[in-house]
Amino acid sequence: MNDERHSVSSGDRLRDSKDKQVGIRWPIALDQRLDDLVERANNAGASTTRRETIAAILLVADHTGEELVEILISYRRALVRDALLEVSDADVIQFKAHRPGPRGSS
């Protein structure tokens, strides 16, 4: 068992505090949804990134265990079209292919 610990001052600004890289493998439709959310925020003047957007969403997520169960059940039942921010009645959805790494501005 690894007992390694990281120390961070609780008074540090969260966005500037020590970070950790995480590897996430998720559906392409959710990856596109994140890009669309970042684009929405940037169109509103946020000048943000995927990383910052995910971090901000996680910060405000404060659900009970029961609420998390409902969210997980909803995710497990969701269809690809449910991840789209814009309604589509297409049978096949085309998503942009991206290489790993930071996204350039579109």
C-alpha positions as a Markdown table, in Angstrom:
| # | Residue | x | y | z |
|---|---|---|---|---|
| 1 | Met | 0.0 | 0.0 | 0.0 |
| 2 | Asn | 1.3 | 3.5 | -0.9 |
| 3 | Asp | 1.1 | 5.9 | 2.0 |
| 4 | Glu | 2.6 | 8.8 | 0.0 |
| 5 | Arg | 0.9 | 12.2 | 0.8 |
| 6 | His | 0.8 | 15.6 | -0.8 |
| 7 | Ser | 0.7 | 18.7 | 1.2 |
| 8 | Val | -1.2 | 21.8 | -0.1 |
| 9 | Ser | -2.0 | 25.0 | 1.8 |
| 10 | Ser | -5.7 | 25.3 | 2.3 |
| 11 | Gly | -5.4 | 29.0 | 1.7 |
| 12 | Asp | -3.9 | 28.6 | -1.8 |
| 13 | Arg | -6.0 | 29.6 | -4.8 |
| 14 | Leu | -7.4 | 26.2 | -6.0 |
| 15 | Arg | -6.6 | 26.9 | -9.7 |
| 16 | Asp | -2.9 | 27.6 | -8.8 |
| 17 | Ser | -2.5 | 24.7 | -6.3 |
| 18 | Lys | -0.5 | 21.5 | -6.9 |
| 19 | Asp | -2.1 | 19.5 | -9.6 |
| 20 | Lys | -2.3 | 15.8 | -10.7 |
| 21 | Gln | -2.6 | 14.5 | -14.2 |
| 22 | Val | -5.5 | 12.0 | -14.6 |
| 23 | Gly | -6.1 | 9.6 | -17.4 |
| 24 | Ile | -9.7 | 9.4 | -18.5 |
| 25 | Arg | -11.2 | 7.2 | -21.1 |
| 26 | Trp | -14.7 | 8.1 | -21.9 |
| 27 | Pro | -17.2 | 8.1 | -24.8 |
| 28 | Ile | -16.4 | 10.3 | -27.7 |
| 29 | Ala | -19.9 | 12.0 | -27.4 |
| 30 | Leu | -18.9 | 13.2 | -23.9 |
| 31 | Asp | -15.6 | 14.5 | -25.2 |
| 32 | Gln | -17.5 | 16.5 | -27.8 |
| 33 | Arg | -19.9 | 17.7 | -25.1 |
| 34 | Leu | -16.9 | 19.1 | -23.1 |
| 35 | Asp | -15.6 | 20.8 | -26.2 |
| 36 | Asp | -19.1 | 22.3 | -26.8 |
| 37 | Leu | -19.3 | 23.5 | -23.1 |
| 38 | Val | -15.8 | 25.1 | -23.4 |
| 39 | Glu | -16.9 | 26.8 | -26.6 |
| 40 | Arg | -20.1 | 28.1 | -24.9 |
| 41 | Ala | -18.1 | 29.5 | -22.0 |
| 42 | Asn | -15.5 | 31.1 | -24.3 |
| 43 | Asn | -18.3 | 32.7 | -26.5 |
| 44 | Ala | -19.6 | 34.2 | -23.3 |
| 45 | Gly | -16.1 | 35.7 | -22.5 |
| 46 | Ala | -14.6 | 33.1 | -20.2 |
| 47 | Ser | -11.3 | 32.4 | -22.0 |
| 48 | Thr | -11.2 | 28.9 | -20.5 |
| 49 | Thr | -9.9 | 25.4 | -21.2 |
| 50 | Arg | -11.1 | 21.9 | -21.0 |
| 51 | Arg | -9.1 | 21.3 | -17.9 |
| 52 | Glu | -10.4 | 24.4 | -16.1 |
| 53 | Thr | -14.0 | 23.7 | -17.2 |
| 54 | Ile | -13.9 | 20.1 | -15.8 |
| 55 | Ala | -12.3 | 21.4 | -12.6 |
| 56 | Ala | -15.0 | 24.0 | -12.2 |
| 57 | Ile | -17.8 | 21.5 | -12.8 |
| 58 | Leu | -16.3 | 19.1 | -10.2 |
| 59 | Leu | -15.9 | 21.9 | -7.7 |
| 60 | Val | -19.7 | 22.7 | -7.7 |
| 61 | Ala | -20.7 | 19.0 | -7.7 |
| 62 | Asp | -21.8 | 18.1 | -4.2 |
| 63 | His | -24.3 | 15.3 | -4.3 |
| 64 | Thr | -25.4 | 12.8 | -1.7 |
| 65 | Gly | -24.6 | 9.1 | -2.2 |
| 66 | Glu | -28.2 | 8.5 | -3.2 |
| 67 | Glu | -28.1 | 11.3 | -5.8 |
| 68 | Leu | -24.9 | 9.9 | -7.2 |
| 69 | Val | -26.5 | 6.5 | -7.6 |
| 70 | Glu | -29.3 | 8.2 | -9.6 |
| 71 | Ile | -26.8 | 10.1 | -11.7 |
| 72 | Leu | -24.9 | 6.9 | -12.4 |
| 73 | Ile | -28.0 | 5.0 | -13.4 |
| 74 | Ser | -29.0 | 7.9 | -15.7 |
| 75 | Tyr | -25.5 | 7.8 | -17.3 |
| 76 | Arg | -25.7 | 4.0 | -17.7 |
| 77 | Arg | -29.0 | 4.3 | -19.5 |
| 78 | Ala | -28.1 | 7.3 | -21.6 |
| 79 | Leu | -27.9 | 7.2 | -25.4 |
| 80 | Val | -25.3 | 8.9 | -27.5 |
| 81 | Arg | -27.9 | 11.6 | -28.5 |
| 82 | Asp | -28.4 | 12.4 | -24.8 |
| 83 | Ala | -24.8 | 13.8 | -24.6 |
| 84 | Leu | -25.4 | 16.3 | -27.4 |
| 85 | Leu | -26.0 | 19.9 | -26.4 |
| 86 | Glu | -28.0 | 20.5 | -29.6 |
| 87 | Val | -30.9 | 18.3 | -30.4 |
| 88 | Ser | -30.3 | 15.9 | -33.4 |
| 89 | Asp | -32.6 | 13.3 | -34.9 |
| 90 | Ala | -29.8 | 11.8 | -37.0 |
| 91 | Asp | -29.3 | 8.1 | -36.7 |
| 92 | Val | -25.5 | 8.5 | -37.0 |
| 93 | Ile | -23.6 | 11.4 | -35.4 |
| 94 | Gln | -20.2 | 12.5 | -36.8 |
| 95 | Phe | -17.7 | 13.8 | -34.2 |
| 96 | Lys | -14.5 | 15.7 | -34.9 |
| 97 | Ala | -11.4 | 13.6 | -34.4 |
| 98 | His | -8.7 | 15.1 | -32.1 |
| 99 | Arg | -5.2 | 14.1 | -31.3 |
| 100 | Pro | -4.3 | 13.9 | -27.6 |
| 101 | Gly | -3.1 | 17.0 | -26.0 |
| 102 | Pro | -4.3 | 20.6 | -25.6 |
| 103 | Arg | -6.9 | 21.8 | -28.1 |
| 104 | Gly | -6.2 | 24.9 | -30.1 |
| 105 | Ser | -8.8 | 27.6 | -30.3 |
| 106 | Ser | -11.4 | 27.0 | -33.1 |
